[in-house]
Amino acid sequence: MKLKLIILVVILLAISAIFVWAEVQKETAVKLDAVEVKDYQGQKLSSVNDFRENSIKGPQYVNITNYRLEVTGLVQNPRNYTYEEVKGHQNYEKVVTLHCVEGWDVTILWRGVLVSDLLKEANPLPTGKVVIFYAYDNYTTSFPIEYLQDNPILMAYKMNNATIPPERGFPFQLVAESKWGYKWIKWIKKIEISNDTTYTGYWESRGYSNIGDLNKSFLGG
């Protein structure tokens, strides 16, 4: 009788241990990202592997645990977002083609948040005329504030339904539609509202157009 009781207790303990193990696995399981899609509503998409690596210091590998996006400068409400807080904003997706000055292009389904929403929360002062973006590799570029306030410009965290990889700009890349590829800054860490209308970014200070419009030459201007 005692032996049967001991066996029953052992079985119950084993079953209990299995349930505990299963719950632990649920909590620690890594959520797999979506698979990259190859077409969207009948439109063929480029692959994340179709880009050329031409960043100024090579891919940046950002520790997302410590990541903060700073929105600062001439604003009433400076912000300091975590990665998840940025993603928590209303998100949007659209297909946009990036055109590089080297002569290649890629068409990607981008998903992200509107820069205008981030600017609205920071509430730029009337003296703020220019928005400067800073990256982890010290790359910078800038835009007139109207370009970002008046157009649905995305700061993307997904491309083709998959999280942007480090090589492409994780955690965030600017989808600067209607602009040449050098304006599509990657690895964004800070957005500054400034009154310096003469500011020039990395390539702009080396002779590239500060405007960067696709319908104009990327040299000078």
C-alpha positions, 0 to 999 in steps of 0.5 A: 500500500505504501509503495503504491502511495509513493508511486502515485506521489512520484507520478503527481510530482512528475506531472506538476514538474512538466506543467511548470516546465511548459509555463517557463518555456512559454515565458522564455520562448523567442518570438520569431519574426515574420518572413520577408515577403516578395510581392505586395498587392501584385507588385514585385519587391526587391530583397533586403539582400539587394542593397549594396553596403556603402555606409561610411563605417560599416553596419552598426549593431545597436544594443536595443536594451539601452537604445533611446531615440532622442527628439531634441533641440528647438522643441517645447517637449523634448522626448527620449523614447525606447525602441518599443515606445517608438513602435507603439505609435500608430504605424503605417506601411507603403511601397517606396523605391530607394534610388542610389546615386550609384545607379541602382535601386530597390523597391521595398514594402516599408513599415514604420511610424510617421516622423510628423507624429514624433515632431508633433509630440515634441512640439517644435518652436516657431524658430525651428526650421530644419530637422537634423537626423543623427546615426550611430556611425556619426552620419547626419543629414537634414531636411526642411521641417515642412518636408517632414510635417507636410508629407507622410515620411516614415521612420521604418522598423520593418522592410518586406514584413521582416524587422530591418536587419543591422546591415540595413539600419536597425532599429530605424531607417528613414524612408525619405521618399522623393529623395536620393538614397544618401538622405535615407539615413540608417541607425537613427539615434537622434532627431534635432530641430534646429534654426540652422538653415545652412546645416550640411550633413555627411555627404552634403558637406562633401559636395552633394545637394542639400535638398537631395530631390530625385528630379534634380542632380545630386551634385551641388545645390 
